[in-house]
Amino acid sequence: MPPIISISHLSKTYGSGLKALNDVSLDIDRGEIFALLGPNGAGKTTLISIICGIANPSAGQVLVDGHDNVADYRAARSMIGLVPQELHTDAFETVWATVSYSRGLFGKKANPAYIEKVLRDLSLWDRKDSRIITLSGGMKRRVMIAKALSHEPQILFLDEPTAGVDVELRKGMWEVVRALRATGVTIILTTHYIEEAEEMADRIGVINKGEIILVEQKAALMQKLGKKQLKLHLLGTVEAIPPQLADYNLALSEGGSQLIYTYDSKAERTGITGLLAALREAGIRFHDLDTTQSSLEDIFVSLVRA
């Protein structure tokens, strides 16, 4: 099955000379949740703006379900719903009115039954007659999603969807996104919350300085780049790591009461057996040990700093 979005050699240079994107090529698969990660200024919002037809590329091409988003703008844009990072709503309009109006902007005939379904799916039905100004931040964010879905798009862009939303509401938004994906909507999200990508995404792309530096299935990325750490809780403290343990690249922590050994859990030999023997020979005793897996945040930081 062809990708629903195909980006080929996309570049963007602003009048100031800033090169926001440099030769970006990327395919988004139909029906997936794709998380785009990157530090501030990496090019995430510029990339989304170009795909959605808000900004023009300096070079390259974007196909949305086979439609060139410049030559066939109307058809391409009708496929896309966009929830921007900033909240832009008609403060004194009702929820029903603003979502219905957004549908009309795309030339869609009125469909009250569909609007009702969207509002119910987003837990907004009970507030359909409420003015936007009276809603909480989390509710306003849901209204933005409802507006983006009003014209029945097949692709939904979420630019920092839970920015400024508390933890409980953030988890509620995750449930909303999963429910949308279950209906066949392809979802692309940018986020600063690493746990958001770790929780929801099927694939993860990392962008830095205008270039895509990695695209990988989340599980494969964690497996490929993730490391495990063995923490040894010592019976006493040590001021320095004995020379005979130098080959293990150990680190001291907690004031010398812990030794940390980092290893590749997928390697043929982890070196743990040899380490434990070497510790005994060095006279270092421990009363407990535990292991931890590198998080996606650890991996992301290591990629961006590389």
N, C-alpha and C positions, 0 to 999 in steps of 0.2 A: 504494500500500500504506500503510495507516495506521501511525502511529508505534507502537513497542512500549511506549514510556513517554510519556505526555502530562501535563505539569505546567501547571496553570492558576492564576494569581494566588495563588501560595503565599506565605504570610507566617508568621513565627514570632517571637513575643515571649515572653521568659522572665519568670518572676515578679519578677526583679530589675529589670525594665524594659528589659533589653537586647533590641534588635530585631535578631535574627540573620539573618532573611530578610525582604525587603520586595518583595512583589508579583512573585514570580519566575514566569515562564512559559517553558516549554522543552519541545521535543519531541526524543526520541531515536529515531533510525531503526533499524529492525530490521537486525541483522547488522553494525552499524558499530562502530568503536572510537572512543569519544568521550572526549576528555580535558578535565577540568575543572580549570582553573588559577586560582590566587588566593593572595594572601598569607595568613599566619597570621591567623585570626580573621575571614576573609572570609565564612564561611558554608558552606564545602564539606562538612564533616562533618555539619553540621546538615541540609543538603539531602539527603544520602545517608540519614541516619537516618530522616528523614520518609518518603522513598520506600520504604525497607525496612520501615516500620512500627514502628520502634524508638521514635520520638518522634512526638507528635501535632502537627499544624499548628494555628496560631491562626486561619488562614483559608486558603481555596483548596482545590484538589482535585488528587489524583494518580490517574491511570488507568494500570494495568499490563496491557497487552494487553487493554484494554477493561474490566478489573475495577477498581472503586473500592477503593483500598487501605485504606479505613476500613470502608465498608459491606460489602465482600466481602474482608475481610482474608486469610482462609485461602487463597483462590484466587490473590490477588495475590502473597502472600508465597511461595507454592510455586513461582512463576515465577522467583524471585530467589535467587542465591547471593551471599553477602557475605564478603569477605575484609577484616577490619578492619585498621587500622594497627598495633595492638598484637597481639603474638603471644599467643593464648590456647589452649593445648593441654593435654591430660591427660598430664602429664610421664611418668607411669609406665605408660601404656597403650602398646600397640603401634600402629604405623601402621595396620595392617589393622583393628584393633578400633575405633580412634577414628573412622576414616572410615566404617566400617560403622554405627557407632552414630549418626553424624550423619544418615545416610540414614533410619534408623528414626524419628528425631525428626520427620520430615515425613510419617510414616505410610506410607512406601513399603515394599513387600515386599522381602525380602532378594533381592539380585541379585549373587551373587559374580562373575559374568562381567563385569558393568558396573564393579564396584569394581576388578577386576583391570585393565580397560582404562584407567580413570582413573589408576591408579597407574603403569601402564606409560607412558602418555602424558606423565606428569610425572616420569619417570625415578625412580620410587620403588619399583618392584616388587622390586628386590633388597634393599630395606630394609623390606619389609612386616612382618617379624616383629621389627623393632628397636623398642625403647622410645623414645618421643619425646625423652626427656632425653638420649639418646646422639647425637642428630642435630646437624648444624651449623645455623647460623642460616638459611642458604639452603635447606637441606632442610626445616626447620620451616616456612618460608614456603610451600614447595611442598605440605606437608601441609595448611596452612590452605586453599590453593586446592582441594586434593582434597576436603576436608570441605565446602567451599562448592559443589562440583560433585556431591556424593554423591547428591543427590536429583534430578539431571537438570534443572537450571534452564535457562531460555532466556536469562537475563540474569545477568551476573556483574559485581558491583561490586568494584573493587580500590582500597582507600583506602591510598595511599602504598605500593604493592606492593613496592617495592625499597628502602624505608627501612632503612638499616643494612646493606645488602648491598653487597659489593664490586663493582667494575666488571665483572669477568668473569661473576659470577653475575647481575648486572643484565642483561647481554646475553642470558644464558641464559633469564631470565624473559621477555624480549621475545619470544624464539622460542616460548615456551610460550603467550604471549598470542596471537600470530599464529596458532598452530596451533588454538587454541580458536575464534578467529573463523572459521577455515576450516571448522569443523564447524557454523557457523550461530549460535554464541553471540554475543549482543550484549554488548559490554564497555564499561563506564564506569569510567574511572580518574581518581583525583586524584593529583597528583604535584607535588613541589617541584623535580624534575629536569626542567628545560626540554627537555633533549635527549631525554628519554623521550617527551614529547609530540611533539616534532619527528620522532622516529624512527618512531613507531607510529600516531599518531592519524589518523583520516579527517577528523574535525571537532574544533574546539577551541572551548570556551566559557571566558570569563574572568568570574569573579565577584569583586566587591570591595564591601565594606561591605554585604553582604547583597543585592546587586543584580547581575543578569546584565548586564554592560556590553557584551558582544560574543559572538556565536556565528557561526562562519565555517568554511568548508572550509579545511583547513590550507594547501593550495596557494594558494587565493584570498587568504587572509589574508597570506601571505608576499608575494604579488604586489601586493596593495593597499597594505599598510602598510610593506613592506620598502623600505629605501633602499640604494643602493650608495654606496661611498666610493672615490674615486680618491686614492691616496697617491702623492705625488711625492717621490722621494728626491733631495734637493738636492746639488749639487756642493760647496756651502759651507753656512754657516749664516746665518740672518737673525734679527735681534732683534725685528723687527716687520713686519707685513704692509703693503706700500706702499699708500698711499691709493687709487691707481688700480685696485687689486684689491678694493676694499671691496664691490663689488656681488656678488662671488662667495661671500661669507660663508666664507672660508677659515679653517682652524684650524692653528696651529703645534703641532708635537709633536717629541719626541725632541730637545729642546734647541735647536729651531730648524732642525734638519736635515731635517725633513719638513713638507710642506704637505698638508693633507687637505681634499678637496673632496667634499661630500655632494650627491648628485643623485638624481632620480627616473629610474630606467632605462626607465620606460614612457612618459615624457613625450615629446612631439613633438620637443623640442629639449633635449638634456642640458646644453648650454652648455660642453662640453669643448673644442670647437674654438676658441671665443672665449677661453676661459681660457688655452689654450696660447699663443695669439697675444698676449694681455695679459702673460703671463709673459715672453715674449721682449722685449716693449717695455719691461718693467720691469727687464730685465737679470738676471732670475733663471733660472739654468740648473739642469737636473736630469740625473742619470745613469740613472735607472730610474723606473718607475712600475708600480703594480699596483692591482687593484680587489678589493674585498671586499663581500659581500652582508650586510645586516643579518640577524642570527640571530633566531629566535623569542624568545630571551631579551631582546634589545634591544626588540622590539615589545611584549612583555609589560610590561617596566618602563615604557615610555612610556605604555601604556594605564593602568596602575595609578596612575601619578603624575599623569595628566591631571586 
